[in-house]
Amino acid sequence: MKRAIVRWLTAAVCGLLAACAIITVNVYFPEKDVKEAYKSLDDMLLKEGDDAKKPVEEPPAEPEKKDVPKPQSSILDGRFGFSLVAAAYAQDKVADELAIELSSMPDVLKAYDDIRAVLPQLDALRESGAIGENKQGLLTVRDKAKLGGNEALVKKVNDSRKIIVTGMAKALEKIGKRKEPGSKANFNELMARAAATFASLRHDEAKPGWWLELPNGRWVQK
């Protein structure tokens, strides 16, 4: 009797592990396109200076010929405007489609606005070594003595980043369901991968001297 129970439990555990493996494999996650979409939104919504304040351009007239070359740049023509041509070709470029999906989410746009508003203070904290970029795409306090009472700022930026990553996971889920059967069980996997890719971009764009957490958990200065 005991042997039968043990065999049944073993079979159940093996089945559960197999199901988890299938969930991981079936998650639609185009990492390169996700990173490109993040970068495009960063360039448009976090860029400082005159370029970030350009007025929305009028969309180009619809071309009469079908062989008009596709635009090399992507996503947005202005702060809240979309190029109709870029949108038409989004179905052929996943990064464009993802960025457009995120840009249609008011909470994501507000998150970018909130981050942009504190970028000077944020950069100063990173340069001083008070905070670093962790492997989940969030900020980690490394030296509280250098933080200068900016705990609320760090939390606000982290909350905004979580909104952006969640938005990316939602956009991926929407696109993925058109390519293969979707499942709510996949969402946590999408969140984890979207966060890791977000962190990868933060590391790529970090300035020399900033603290970064490697995927193995070790902290280094760039």
C-alpha positions in Angstrom: 0.0 0.0 0.0 2.8 2.4 1.0 4.7 1.6 -2.2 1.6 2.4 -4.3 1.1 5.8 -2.5 4.8 6.6 -3.1 4.5 5.7 -6.8 1.4 7.8 -7.1 3.1 10.8 -5.4 6.1 10.4 -7.6 4.0 10.3 -10.7 2.1 13.4 -9.6 5.3 15.4 -8.9 6.8 14.4 -12.3 3.6 15.4 -14.0 3.6 18.8 -12.3 7.3 19.4 -13.2 6.5 18.5 -16.8 3.6 20.9 -16.9 5.9 23.7 -15.5 8.4 22.9 -18.2 5.8 23.2 -20.9 4.6 26.5 -19.5 8.1 27.9 -19.6 8.8 26.7 -23.2 5.5 28.0 -24.6 5.9 31.5 -23.3 6.2 33.9 -26.3 9.1 36.2 -25.5 11.0 38.0 -28.3 13.8 39.3 -26.1 15.5 41.4 -28.8 12.2 43.1 -29.8 11.3 43.7 -26.1 14.7 45.4 -25.5 14.3 47.5 -28.7 10.8 48.6 -27.6 12.1 49.6 -24.2 14.9 51.6 -25.8 12.6 53.4 -28.2 10.3 54.5 -25.4 13.3 55.6 -23.3 14.6 57.7 -26.2 11.2 59.3 -26.8 9.8 59.7 -23.3 12.9 60.1 -21.1 15.2 62.1 -23.5 16.2 65.5 -22.1 16.8 68.6 -24.1 15.1 70.3 -27.0 14.6 67.1 -29.0 12.2 65.8 -26.3 10.0 68.9 -26.8 9.5 68.7 -30.5 5.8 69.2 -31.5 3.9 66.4 -32.9 4.5 66.2 -36.7 1.7 65.8 -39.1 1.5 62.2 -40.4 2.8 61.8 -44.0 0.2 61.4 -46.7 -0.6 57.8 -47.5 1.6 56.7 -50.3 -0.1 55.7 -53.6 2.5 53.1 -54.5 2.7 49.8 -52.7 6.5 49.5 -53.0 7.2 52.5 -50.7 10.2 51.5 -48.5 9.5 50.9 -44.9 10.7 53.5 -42.4 13.9 52.7 -40.7 13.1 54.5 -37.5 10.2 53.3 -35.4 7.4 54.0 -33.0 6.5 57.6 -32.3 6.6 60.9 -34.2 6.0 63.0 -31.1 5.2 62.9 -27.4 1.8 61.4 -27.8 1.5 61.1 -31.6 2.0 58.0 -33.8 3.1 57.8 -37.3 0.4 56.2 -39.4 3.0 54.7 -41.6 4.9 53.2 -38.6 1.6 51.8 -37.2 0.8 50.2 -40.6 4.1 48.4 -40.6 3.9 47.5 -36.9 2.5 44.1 -37.8 5.9 43.3 -39.5 8.0 44.6 -36.6 7.3 43.3 -33.1 9.3 46.0 -31.4 7.1 48.7 -33.0 4.0 46.8 -32.0 5.1 46.4 -28.4 6.1 50.1 -28.1 2.7 51.2 -29.5 0.9 48.9 -27.1 2.8 50.4 -24.1 2.3 53.9 -25.3 -1.5 53.4 -25.4 -1.5 52.7 -21.6 -2.0 55.9 -19.6 -0.4 54.4 -16.5 2.7 53.6 -18.4 3.0 57.1 -19.9 2.5 58.6 -16.4 5.3 56.2 -15.1 7.7 57.6 -17.7 6.7 61.1 -16.8 7.3 60.5 -13.2 10.8 59.0 -13.8 11.8 61.8 -16.2 10.8 64.4 -13.6 13.5 63.1 -11.2 16.2 62.1 -13.6 18.8 64.7 -12.4 18.4 63.6 -8.7 18.4 59.9 -9.8 21.7 60.3 -11.8 23.3 62.1 -8.9 22.4 59.2 -6.5 23.7 56.6 -8.9 27.0 58.6 -9.5 27.5 58.9 -5.7 27.1 55.2 -5.2 24.1 55.6 -3.0 22.0 53.3 -5.2 22.6 50.7 -7.9 20.8 49.0 -10.7 19.8 45.5 -9.6 19.1 42.4 -11.8 15.3 42.8 -11.6 15.3 46.3 -13.2 14.9 48.1 -9.9 17.0 50.4 -7.8 18.7 49.1 -4.7 20.0 51.3 -1.9 23.7 50.5 -1.4 24.9 53.3 0.9 22.1 54.8 3.0 24.5 57.5 4.3 24.7 58.9 0.8 21.0 58.7 0.1 20.3 62.1 1.6 16.7 61.3 2.6 15.7 60.3 -0.9 14.1 57.0 0.1 10.7 58.2 -1.3 12.3 59.1 -4.6 13.8 55.6 -5.0 10.5 54.0 -4.1 8.6 56.2 -6.6 11.0 55.3 -9.4 10.8 51.6 -8.5 7.0 51.8 -8.5 7.0 53.5 -11.9 9.4 50.8 -13.3 7.1 48.1 -12.1 4.2 49.7 -14.0 6.3 49.8 -17.2 7.4 46.1 -16.8 3.8 45.1 -16.1 2.7 47.0 -19.2 5.3 45.1 -21.3 4.1 41.8 -19.9 0.5 42.7 -20.8 1.5 43.7 -24.3 3.5 40.5 -24.8 0.5 38.5 -23.5 -1.8 40.2 -26.0 0.6 39.6 -28.9 1.4 36.1 -27.8 -2.2 35.0 -27.8 -2.4 35.7 -31.5 0.6 33.4 -32.1 -0.2 30.6 -29.8 -2.7 29.6 -27.1 -2.4 31.9 -24.1 -2.5 31.0 -20.4 -2.8 33.0 -17.2 -0.1 30.8 -15.8 2.4 32.3 -18.3 2.0 35.8 -17.0 4.5 35.5 -14.1 7.1 34.1 -16.5 6.5 37.1 -18.9 6.9 39.5 -16.0 10.2 37.9 -14.9 11.6 38.0 -18.4 10.4 41.5 -19.1 12.0 42.7 -15.8 15.3 41.0 -16.7 15.4 42.5 -20.1 14.5 45.9 -18.6 17.4 45.5 -16.2 19.7 44.5 -19.1 18.9 47.8 -20.9 19.5 49.8 -17.7 22.9 48.1 -17.4 23.8 48.8 -21.1 23.0 52.5 -20.6 24.6 52.9 -17.2 27.5 55.4 -16.9 31.0 54.4 -15.8 31.2 54.1 -12.0 27.5 53.1 -11.5 26.9 50.0 -9.5 25.2 47.1 -11.3 24.0 43.7 -10.1 25.0 40.9 -12.4 22.6 38.0 -13.1 24.6 35.8 -10.6 23.9 38.4 -7.8 27.4 39.9 -7.7 27.7 43.7 -7.6 30.2 45.5 -9.8 31.0 49.0 -10.9 30.7 49.7 -14.6 
